[in-house]
């Protein structure tokens, strides 16, 4: 069995959103076309409380893009985004959700961010995604979505570490590129972590 993981195809990560990934909306039609090729389709959803400590706005004097430590874990500070029950946290309206079997929400703990669809950044709490895939007999995982250099990367690396044969559908991803070269470095890191990179 194979599974497609759609990572964070949400309004705030698309043009016009609070944290737009360049070309983020271009992934949506690709994701729609891909879904029919897979036995299982799941999605991840950034789902932050308004007081999340990854938001620069919750640290007086700090700006988005700066880095701090949260409970000993390095943390990039972001604009307020994907706040629970707001339009920005909703999936892009053009995303076909008819085949998505389950949505796994992440980033719900205000004290720790969660880039991966499997665990928070401290690997202290699991989302249940791994157990869901295993229960469905999934051996091969294919990852696409937003953003290549953050949530896609960490989701793919965790899938590989957990023993799934993991593939990155690179054409159906877009990256933040906070620093020049971040996207390519993320792809190189995924390849080194056992992820098969598909163009």
C-alpha positions as a Markdown table, in Angstrom:
| # | Residue | x | y | z |
|---|---|---|---|---|
| 1 | Unk | 0.0 | 0.0 | 0.0 |
| 2 | Unk | 1.2 | 3.5 | -0.7 |
| 3 | Unk | 0.1 | 6.9 | 0.8 |
| 4 | Unk | 0.2 | 10.5 | -0.3 |
| 5 | Unk | 0.9 | 13.0 | 2.4 |
| 6 | Unk | -0.4 | 16.5 | 1.5 |
| 7 | Unk | 1.6 | 18.9 | 3.7 |
| 8 | Unk | -0.1 | 22.2 | 4.9 |
| 9 | Unk | -1.9 | 23.3 | 1.7 |
| 10 | Unk | -3.5 | 26.1 | 3.6 |
| 11 | Unk | -4.6 | 29.7 | 2.8 |
| 12 | Unk | -1.9 | 31.4 | 4.9 |
| 13 | Unk | 0.9 | 29.6 | 3.0 |
| 14 | Unk | -0.5 | 30.7 | -0.4 |
| 15 | Unk | -0.3 | 34.1 | -2.1 |
| 16 | Unk | -2.4 | 36.6 | -0.1 |
| 17 | Unk | -1.9 | 34.6 | 3.2 |
| 18 | Unk | 0.0 | 35.6 | 6.3 |
| 19 | Unk | 3.1 | 33.6 | 5.5 |
| 20 | Unk | 2.9 | 33.1 | 1.7 |
| 21 | Unk | 5.2 | 30.6 | 0.1 |
| 22 | Unk | 6.2 | 31.8 | -3.4 |
| 23 | Unk | 4.1 | 29.9 | -5.8 |
| 24 | Unk | 2.4 | 28.0 | -3.0 |
| 25 | Unk | -1.0 | 27.9 | -4.8 |
| 26 | Unk | 0.6 | 26.2 | -7.8 |
| 27 | Unk | 0.9 | 23.0 | -5.8 |
| 28 | Unk | -2.9 | 22.6 | -5.3 |
| 29 | Unk | -3.8 | 21.5 | -8.9 |
| 30 | Unk | -0.8 | 19.1 | -8.9 |
| 31 | Unk | -2.0 | 17.7 | -5.5 |
| 32 | Unk | -5.5 | 17.2 | -6.9 |
| 33 | Unk | -4.2 | 15.3 | -9.9 |
| 34 | Unk | -1.9 | 13.1 | -7.8 |
| 35 | Unk | -4.5 | 11.9 | -5.4 |
| 36 | Unk | -6.1 | 9.2 | -7.6 |
| 37 | Unk | -2.7 | 7.4 | -7.9 |
| 38 | Unk | -2.6 | 6.5 | -4.2 |
| 39 | Unk | -4.3 | 3.9 | -2.0 |
| 40 | Unk | -4.4 | 6.3 | 1.0 |
| 41 | Unk | -4.4 | 10.1 | 1.0 |
| 42 | Unk | -3.9 | 12.1 | 4.2 |
| 43 | Unk | -3.2 | 15.8 | 4.9 |
| 44 | Unk | -1.4 | 17.8 | 7.6 |
| 45 | Unk | -2.7 | 21.1 | 8.9 |
| 46 | Unk | -0.8 | 23.8 | 10.8 |
| 47 | Unk | -3.2 | 24.6 | 13.7 |
| 48 | Unk | -1.8 | 27.1 | 16.1 |
| 49 | Unk | -3.4 | 28.7 | 19.1 |
| 50 | Unk | -3.2 | 32.6 | 18.9 |
| 51 | Unk | -0.6 | 32.7 | 21.7 |
| 52 | Unk | 1.8 | 30.3 | 20.0 |
| 53 | Unk | 5.4 | 31.2 | 20.9 |
| 54 | Unk | 6.7 | 30.6 | 17.4 |
| 55 | Unk | 5.0 | 33.9 | 16.5 |
| 56 | Unk | 7.2 | 37.0 | 16.5 |
| 57 | Unk | 4.2 | 39.0 | 17.7 |
| 58 | Unk | 4.3 | 37.1 | 21.0 |
| 59 | Unk | 7.9 | 38.3 | 21.7 |
| 60 | Unk | 8.0 | 42.1 | 22.1 |
| 61 | Unk | 10.8 | 43.6 | 20.1 |
| 62 | Unk | 11.4 | 40.5 | 17.9 |
| 63 | Unk | 10.8 | 40.4 | 14.1 |
| 64 | Unk | 9.8 | 37.5 | 11.8 |
| 65 | Unk | 12.8 | 35.6 | 10.6 |
| 66 | Unk | 14.8 | 36.1 | 13.8 |
| 67 | Unk | 15.8 | 32.9 | 15.7 |
| 68 | Unk | 15.4 | 32.2 | 19.4 |
| 69 | Unk | 15.4 | 29.2 | 21.7 |
| 70 | Unk | 12.1 | 27.7 | 23.0 |
| 71 | Unk | 12.7 | 25.2 | 25.8 |
| 72 | Unk | 16.2 | 24.5 | 24.4 |
| 73 | Unk | 15.0 | 24.0 | 20.8 |
| 74 | Unk | 16.1 | 26.5 | 18.1 |
| 75 | Unk | 13.0 | 28.3 | 16.8 |
| 76 | Unk | 12.5 | 30.6 | 13.8 |
| 77 | Unk | 10.0 | 33.4 | 14.6 |
| 78 | Unk | 7.2 | 33.6 | 12.1 |
| 79 | Unk | 4.3 | 36.0 | 11.4 |
| 80 | Unk | 1.1 | 35.0 | 13.0 |
| 81 | Unk | -0.3 | 32.3 | 10.8 |
| 82 | Unk | -2.7 | 29.3 | 10.6 |
| 83 | Unk | -4.4 | 30.3 | 13.8 |
| 84 | Unk | -7.1 | 27.8 | 14.8 |
| 85 | Unk | -10.6 | 28.4 | 13.4 |
| 86 | Unk | -9.5 | 31.3 | 11.2 |
| 87 | Unk | -9.7 | 31.5 | 7.4 |
| 88 | Unk | -5.9 | 31.4 | 7.1 |
| 89 | Unk | -5.8 | 28.0 | 8.7 |
| 90 | Unk | -8.3 | 26.5 | 6.3 |
| 91 | Unk | -7.2 | 24.4 | 3.3 |
| 92 | Unk | -6.9 | 26.2 | 0.0 |
| 93 | Unk | -10.4 | 26.4 | -1.5 |
| 94 | Unk | -9.3 | 24.7 | -4.7 |
| 95 | Unk | -7.9 | 21.6 | -2.9 |
| 96 | Unk | -10.0 | 18.5 | -3.6 |
| 97 | Unk | -10.6 | 17.0 | -0.2 |
| 98 | Unk | -12.9 | 14.1 | -1.3 |
| 99 | Unk | -10.1 | 11.5 | -1.0 |
| 100 | Unk | -8.4 | 12.8 | 2.1 |
| 101 | Unk | -9.1 | 10.1 | 4.7 |
| 102 | Unk | -7.7 | 12.0 | 7.7 |
| 103 | Unk | -6.3 | 15.4 | 8.6 |
| 104 | Unk | -3.5 | 15.5 | 11.2 |
| 105 | Unk | -3.2 | 18.8 | 13.0 |
| 106 | Unk | 0.1 | 20.0 | 14.3 |
| 107 | Unk | 1.5 | 23.0 | 16.1 |
| 108 | Unk | -1.3 | 22.9 | 18.7 |
| 109 | Unk | 1.0 | 23.2 | 21.8 |
| 110 | Unk | 1.7 | 26.9 | 22.3 |
| 111 | Unk | 5.2 | 26.2 | 23.7 |
| 112 | Unk | 6.6 | 24.1 | 20.8 |
| 113 | Unk | 6.4 | 24.3 | 17.0 |
| 114 | Unk | 5.7 | 21.3 | 14.9 |
| 115 | Unk | 7.1 | 21.2 | 11.4 |
| 116 | Unk | 6.8 | 17.5 | 10.9 |
| 117 | Unk | 3.4 | 15.8 | 10.3 |
| 118 | Unk | 4.5 | 13.0 | 12.7 |
| 119 | Unk | 6.0 | 14.8 | 15.8 |
| 120 | Unk | 6.5 | 18.2 | 17.3 |
| 121 | Unk | 10.0 | 19.7 | 17.0 |
| 122 | Unk | 11.1 | 18.2 | 20.2 |
| 123 | Unk | 9.7 | 14.8 | 19.3 |
| 124 | Unk | 7.8 | 14.9 | 22.6 |
| 125 | Unk | 4.4 | 14.2 | 21.2 |
| 126 | Unk | 3.2 | 12.3 | 18.2 |
| 127 | Unk | 0.3 | 13.2 | 15.9 |
| 128 | Unk | -0.8 | 9.6 | 15.3 |
| 129 | Unk | 0.1 | 9.8 | 11.6 |
| 130 | Unk | 2.6 | 6.9 | 11.8 |
| 131 | Unk | 0.1 | 4.7 | 13.6 |
| 132 | Unk | -2.6 | 5.5 | 11.0 |
| 133 | Unk | -0.3 | 4.6 | 8.1 |
| 134 | Unk | 0.9 | 1.4 | 9.7 |
| 135 | Unk | -2.7 | 0.4 | 10.5 |
| 136 | Unk | -3.5 | 0.8 | 6.8 |
| 137 | Unk | -0.6 | -1.3 | 5.7 |
| 138 | Unk | 1.3 | 1.5 | 4.1 |
| 139 | Unk | 4.9 | 0.8 | 3.2 |
| 140 | Unk | 5.6 | 3.5 | 0.7 |
| 141 | Unk | 5.0 | 7.2 | 1.5 |
| 142 | Unk | 5.0 | 10.1 | -1.0 |
| 143 | Unk | 5.2 | 13.6 | 0.3 |
| 144 | Unk | 4.3 | 16.9 | -1.3 |
| 145 | Unk | 3.1 | 20.4 | -0.3 |
| 146 | Unk | 4.4 | 23.4 | 1.6 |
| 147 | Unk | 7.0 | 24.2 | 2.4 |
| 148 | Unk | 10.0 | 22.2 | 1.0 |
| 149 | Unk | 12.5 | 23.6 | 3.4 |
| 150 | Unk | 10.4 | 23.3 | 6.5 |
| 151 | Unk | 7.3 | 21.1 | 7.0 |
| 152 | Unk | 7.8 | 19.0 | 3.9 |
| 153 | Unk | 11.4 | 18.3 | 4.8 |
| 154 | Unk | 10.7 | 17.4 | 8.4 |
| 155 | Unk | 7.7 | 15.2 | 7.5 |
| 156 | Unk | 9.7 | 13.3 | 4.8 |
| 157 | Unk | 12.7 | 12.8 | 7.1 |
| 158 | Unk | 10.6 | 11.5 | 9.9 |
| 159 | Unk | 8.7 | 9.1 | 7.6 |
| 160 | Unk | 12.1 | 7.7 | 6.4 |
| 161 | Unk | 13.3 | 7.4 | 10.0 |
| 162 | Unk | 10.2 | 5.5 | 10.9 |
| 163 | Unk | 10.9 | 2.9 | 8.3 |
| 164 | Unk | 8.6 | 4.0 | 5.5 |
| 165 | Unk | 10.0 | 4.0 | 2.0 |
| 166 | Unk | 9.8 | 7.7 | 1.5 |
| 167 | Unk | 9.6 | 9.7 | -1.7 |
| 168 | Unk | 9.6 | 13.5 | -2.3 |
| 169 | Unk | 7.4 | 14.7 | -5.1 |
| 170 | Unk | 9.6 | 17.7 | -5.7 |
| 171 | Unk | 7.5 | 19.2 | -8.5 |
| 172 | Unk | 4.5 | 19.4 | -6.2 |
| 173 | Unk | 6.4 | 21.3 | -3.5 |
| 174 | Unk | 7.4 | 24.9 | -3.0 |
| 175 | Unk | 9.8 | 26.4 | -0.5 |
| 176 | Unk | 10.1 | 29.5 | 1.7 |
| 177 | Unk | 13.9 | 30.1 | 0.9 |
| 178 | Unk | 14.3 | 32.3 | 4.0 |
| 179 | Unk | 18.0 | 32.2 | 3.2 |
| 180 | Unk | 19.4 | 31.7 | -0.3 |
| 181 | Unk | 19.9 | 28.0 | -1.0 |
| 182 | Unk | 17.6 | 26.7 | 1.7 |
| 183 | Unk | 15.4 | 24.7 | -0.7 |
| 184 | Unk | 18.4 | 22.9 | -2.3 |
| 185 | Unk | 19.9 | 22.3 | 1.1 |
| 186 | Unk | 16.6 | 20.8 | 2.3 |
| 187 | Unk | 16.5 | 18.5 | -0.8 |
| 188 | Unk | 20.1 | 17.4 | -0.1 |
| 189 | Unk | 19.3 | 16.7 | 3.5 |
| 190 | Unk | 16.3 | 14.6 | 2.6 |
| 191 | Unk | 18.3 | 12.6 | 0.1 |
| 192 | Unk | 21.0 | 12.0 | 2.7 |
| 193 | Unk | 18.2 | 10.9 | 5.1 |
| 194 | Unk | 17.1 | 8.2 | 2.8 |
| 195 | Unk | 14.3 | 10.0 | 0.9 |
| 196 | Unk | 14.0 | 9.3 | -2.8 |
| 197 | Unk | 13.8 | 12.6 | -4.7 |
| 198 | Unk | 11.4 | 12.4 | -7.6 |
| 199 | Unk | 11.3 | 15.4 | -10.0 |
